Amino acid sequence: MSSTWFKRIAQNIRTTTKDKKNVPDGLWIKCPNCKKTATINEIKSNYWLCPSCDFHNRIDAKEYFEILFDEQKFELLFENIFSKDLLGFVDVKPYKDRLVEAQEKTGLKDAMTVGVGQIDGKGIVIAAMNFNFIGGSMGSVVGEKISRSIDYAIEHKLPFMIISKSGGARMMESAFSLMQMAKTSAKLTLLSKAKLPYISLLTDPTTGGVTASYAMLGDVNIAEPGALIGFAGPRVIKETIKKDLPEGFQRSEFLLEHGFLDFIVDRKELKQKISDLISYFM
């Protein structure tokens, strides 16, 4: 048997083996749920779900756009907006250096990407969060892109969708970040007045100020299976109330049972479900 060694790269696990015939790509991902491994190609062709247990791996805007938009065709909007270090914030490292590092590492401008295209021939504007950009944190750019996306949807009479995946407000921007909660919530009222639907998809994880604002304000709030959704994390809540939390607390199934979600949708069925919702509302 050929020897194999493991090297962790980003969130995935790369394996290198001397037997190239057995592992032509040499790239594997270990499922966090069932602990079984599969090649990156197997998972990608399966909507980034574990082939063994259907666990929904985290994906970002690029992958969602490829899944949802017809023929993977879409136009990116508002790519000229960048975050700035207005406060000169420094924690472990200066915020301005953290921004440059995140942009170089991910190839993204910020934690929100906006695209416009069609789903089953029906136009839609989708704003999707990128968790790999500083934990999908909500800063001034995220709020501004949502605001401009709503204006664009109203101008072109299109439904609007946000795919949330975030650790919450970006602390490095302080009050500028917290202001986005009110800004985006108020802006969504304009979409409502224009009688255009807002679909909110909550994915793992959706927490903090994002949950406390636009993520839970959809005309329809939907979630992926097993997604962590809440304001404060389970550990913080448990330490505060000094009690054990119910099994599955803050997971999408728990929230559906307690009336916080309209339904849960498997990623394989997501495009059809969004298409049905657009037809219903429009």
C-alpha positions as CSV (number, residue, x, y, z in Angstrom):
1,M,0.0,0.0,0.0
2,S,1.4,3.4,-0.9
3,S,2.1,5.8,1.9
4,T,-0.2,8.9,2.3
5,W,0.3,12.1,4.2
6,F,-2.2,14.9,5.0
7,K,-1.7,18.6,4.8
8,R,-4.5,21.0,5.8
9,I,-5.1,23.8,3.3
10,A,-7.7,26.4,4.2
11,Q,-10.9,24.6,5.3
12,N,-10.2,21.5,3.2
13,I,-7.7,18.6,3.5
14,R,-5.3,17.9,0.7
15,T,-3.8,14.4,0.5
16,T,-0.8,13.6,-1.6
17,T,0.0,10.0,-2.5
18,K,2.7,8.3,-4.5
19,D,0.0,6.4,-6.4
20,K,-1.2,9.0,-8.9
21,K,-3.4,6.4,-10.6
22,N,-5.6,6.0,-7.5
23,V,-5.8,9.7,-6.6
24,P,-5.5,11.7,-9.9
25,D,-6.5,15.0,-8.3
26,G,-5.0,14.4,-4.8
27,L,-7.7,16.7,-3.2
28,W,-10.1,15.4,-0.6
29,I,-12.6,16.9,1.8
30,K,-13.5,15.3,5.1
31,C,-17.2,15.8,6.0
32,P,-17.6,17.5,9.3
33,N,-20.8,15.6,9.9
34,C,-20.2,11.9,9.0
35,K,-16.4,12.1,8.9
36,K,-16.2,10.4,5.5
37,T,-14.0,11.7,2.8
38,A,-14.8,12.5,-0.8
39,T,-12.9,14.2,-3.7
40,I,-13.5,17.9,-4.4
41,N,-15.0,17.0,-7.8
42,E,-17.5,14.6,-6.2
43,I,-18.7,17.3,-3.8
44,K,-18.7,20.0,-6.4
45,S,-20.8,18.0,-8.8
46,N,-23.2,17.3,-5.9
47,Y,-24.0,21.0,-5.2
48,W,-21.2,21.0,-2.6
49,L,-23.1,18.5,-0.5
50,C,-21.5,15.5,1.1
51,P,-22.3,12.4,-1.1
52,S,-22.7,10.2,2.0
53,C,-24.9,12.2,4.4
54,D,-26.0,15.3,2.4
55,F,-24.2,17.7,4.7
56,H,-24.3,21.2,3.3
57,N,-20.8,22.5,3.0
58,R,-20.3,26.2,3.2
59,I,-20.1,28.0,-0.2
60,D,-19.9,31.6,-1.2
61,A,-21.4,33.9,-3.8
62,K,-19.6,32.4,-6.8
63,E,-20.9,28.9,-6.1
64,Y,-24.5,30.1,-5.3
65,F,-24.6,32.1,-8.5
66,E,-23.4,29.1,-10.5
67,I,-26.2,27.0,-9.0
68,L,-29.0,29.5,-9.3
69,F,-28.5,31.6,-12.4
70,D,-29.5,30.1,-15.8
71,E,-26.5,28.8,-17.7
72,Q,-24.3,30.4,-15.0
73,K,-24.8,33.7,-16.7
74,F,-25.1,36.9,-14.6
75,E,-23.8,40.4,-14.3
76,L,-21.9,41.6,-11.2
77,L,-23.1,44.9,-9.8
78,F,-21.3,47.5,-7.7
79,E,-17.9,45.9,-7.8
80,N,-16.2,49.4,-7.5
81,I,-17.0,49.7,-3.8
82,F,-14.3,49.1,-1.3
83,S,-14.0,49.2,2.5
84,K,-11.8,51.8,4.1
85,D,-10.2,52.1,7.5
86,L,-11.9,55.3,8.6
87,L,-11.1,54.8,12.3
88,G,-7.5,53.7,12.0
89,F,-8.6,50.5,13.9
90,V,-5.9,48.2,15.3
91,D,-6.5,44.9,17.1
92,V,-4.1,42.0,16.4
93,K,-3.2,43.8,13.2
94,P,-4.2,47.1,11.6
95,Y,-7.7,46.9,9.9
96,K,-6.3,48.3,6.6
97,D,-3.7,45.4,6.5
98,R,-6.5,42.9,7.3
99,L,-8.5,44.3,4.4
100,V,-5.6,44.0,1.9
101,E,-4.9,40.4,3.2
102,A,-8.5,39.3,2.8
103,Q,-8.8,40.8,-0.7
104,E,-5.5,39.1,-1.9
105,K,-6.5,35.8,-0.3
106,T,-10.0,35.6,-1.6
107,G,-9.9,37.7,-4.8
108,L,-13.0,39.5,-3.5
109,K,-13.7,43.2,-2.9
110,D,-15.6,42.6,0.3
111,A,-18.0,40.2,2.1
112,M,-20.9,40.9,-0.3
113,T,-21.2,40.1,-4.0
114,V,-24.3,41.2,-6.0
115,G,-25.4,39.7,-9.3
116,V,-28.3,40.1,-11.6
117,G,-29.5,37.4,-13.9
118,Q,-32.4,35.0,-14.6
119,I,-33.7,31.9,-12.8
120,D,-35.8,29.8,-15.2
121,G,-36.1,32.9,-17.4
122,K,-37.3,35.2,-14.6
123,G,-35.1,38.1,-13.7
124,I,-33.8,38.5,-10.1
125,V,-31.2,40.5,-8.1
126,I,-29.2,38.3,-5.7
127,A,-26.9,39.7,-3.0
128,A,-24.8,36.8,-1.5
129,M,-22.4,37.0,1.4
130,N,-18.9,35.6,1.4
131,F,-17.9,34.0,4.7
132,N,-14.3,33.6,3.6
133,F,-13.9,37.4,3.6
134,I,-13.4,38.3,7.3
135,G,-16.0,35.9,8.5
136,G,-18.7,37.4,6.2
137,S,-18.8,40.4,8.6
138,M,-21.3,43.2,7.9
139,G,-19.4,46.4,7.3
140,S,-20.3,49.7,5.5
141,V,-19.7,48.1,2.1
142,V,-22.1,45.3,2.8
143,G,-24.8,47.7,3.8
144,E,-24.2,50.0,0.8
145,K,-24.3,47.1,-1.7
146,I,-27.6,46.0,-0.2
147,S,-29.0,49.5,-0.4
148,R,-27.9,50.0,-4.0
149,S,-29.2,46.5,-4.9
150,I,-32.6,47.5,-3.6
151,D,-32.6,50.6,-5.7
152,Y,-31.6,48.6,-8.8
153,A,-34.4,46.1,-8.1
154,I,-36.9,48.8,-7.8
155,E,-35.7,50.6,-10.9
156,H,-35.9,47.4,-13.0
157,K,-38.9,46.0,-11.2
158,L,-37.1,42.8,-10.2
159,P,-37.5,40.6,-7.1
160,F,-34.6,40.7,-4.6
161,M,-32.8,38.0,-2.7
162,I,-30.1,38.0,0.0
163,I,-28.1,34.9,0.8
164,S,-26.8,35.5,4.3
165,K,-23.7,33.8,5.8
166,S,-22.1,35.9,8.5
167,G,-20.5,36.1,11.9
168,G,-22.3,39.5,12.4
169,A,-21.3,43.1,12.4
170,R,-17.6,44.0,11.6
171,M,-16.2,45.3,14.8
172,M,-13.3,47.0,13.1
173,E,-15.8,49.6,11.7
174,S,-17.5,50.1,15.0
175,A,-20.7,52.3,14.7
176,F,-20.3,52.5,10.9
177,S,-21.0,48.7,10.9
178,L,-23.9,48.9,13.4
179,M,-25.6,51.6,11.3
180,Q,-26.0,49.2,8.5
181,M,-28.6,47.3,10.5
182,A,-31.0,50.3,10.5
183,K,-29.9,51.4,7.0
184,T,-30.7,48.0,5.3
185,S,-33.9,47.5,7.3
186,A,-35.2,50.9,6.3
187,K,-34.3,50.4,2.7
188,L,-36.2,47.1,2.6
189,T,-39.4,49.1,3.3
190,L,-39.0,50.8,0.0
191,L,-38.9,47.4,-1.7
192,S,-42.1,46.5,0.1
193,K,-43.8,49.8,-1.0
194,A,-42.8,49.0,-4.6
195,K,-44.6,45.7,-4.1
196,L,-41.5,43.7,-5.0
197,P,-40.7,40.5,-3.1
198,Y,-37.7,40.0,-0.8
199,I,-36.5,36.5,-0.3
200,S,-34.1,35.8,2.5
201,L,-32.0,32.6,2.5
202,L,-30.2,32.0,5.8
203,T,-27.2,29.6,5.5
204,D,-24.6,28.3,8.0
205,P,-23.8,30.5,9.9
206,T,-26.1,33.5,10.1
207,T,-25.5,35.3,13.4
208,G,-25.2,38.7,15.1
209,G,-26.3,41.9,13.6
210,V,-27.1,40.2,10.3
211,T,-29.7,38.0,11.9
212,A,-31.0,41.0,13.9
213,S,-31.6,43.0,10.7
214,Y,-32.1,42.1,7.0
215,A,-31.7,38.3,7.4
216,M,-35.0,37.9,9.2
217,L,-37.0,40.5,7.4
218,G,-37.9,38.6,4.2
219,D,-41.3,38.2,2.8
220,V,-40.2,34.6,2.9
221,N,-37.5,33.4,5.2
222,I,-35.9,30.2,4.2
223,A,-32.8,28.3,5.3
224,E,-30.6,25.4,4.4
225,P,-30.7,22.2,6.5
226,G,-28.6,22.3,9.6
227,A,-27.7,26.0,9.4
228,L,-26.7,27.8,12.6
229,I,-29.0,30.8,12.9
230,G,-29.1,33.2,15.9
231,F,-28.0,36.4,17.5
232,A,-25.5,35.4,20.1
233,G,-23.8,32.0,19.8
234,P,-24.9,29.0,21.8
235,R,-21.8,29.0,24.0
236,V,-22.4,32.6,25.0
237,I,-26.1,32.0,25.8
238,K,-25.3,28.9,27.8
239,E,-22.8,30.8,29.9
240,T,-25.2,33.7,30.4
241,I,-28.3,31.7,31.5
242,K,-26.3,28.9,33.2
243,K,-28.6,26.3,31.7
244,D,-28.2,23.5,29.1
245,L,-29.7,24.4,25.8
246,P,-32.2,22.2,23.9
247,E,-30.9,19.7,21.4
248,G,-30.4,21.3,18.0
249,F,-30.8,24.8,19.5
250,Q,-30.4,27.6,16.9
251,R,-30.3,25.1,14.0
252,S,-32.6,25.7,11.1
253,E,-34.9,22.8,12.0
254,F,-35.3,24.2,15.6
255,L,-36.2,27.7,14.2
256,L,-38.7,26.2,11.7
257,E,-40.4,24.3,14.5
258,H,-40.7,27.5,16.6
259,G,-42.0,29.7,13.7
260,F,-39.0,31.8,12.8
261,L,-38.7,30.2,9.3
262,D,-41.2,29.6,6.5
263,F,-39.4,26.4,5.3
264,I,-36.1,24.6,4.9
265,V,-34.9,23.8,1.4
266,D,-32.2,21.4,0.2
267,R,-29.6,23.1,-2.0
268,K,-30.4,20.6,-4.8
269,E,-34.0,22.0,-4.8
270,L,-33.1,25.7,-4.2
271,K,-33.3,26.9,-7.8
272,Q,-36.7,25.4,-8.4
273,K,-38.0,26.7,-5.1
274,I,-36.8,30.3,-5.8
275,S,-38.3,30.0,-9.3
276,D,-41.7,29.0,-7.8
277,L,-41.5,31.9,-5.3
278,I,-40.8,34.4,-8.1
279,S,-43.8,33.1,-10.1
280,Y,-46.0,33.3,-7.0
281,F,-45.1,36.9,-6.1
282,M,-44.6,38.4,-9.5
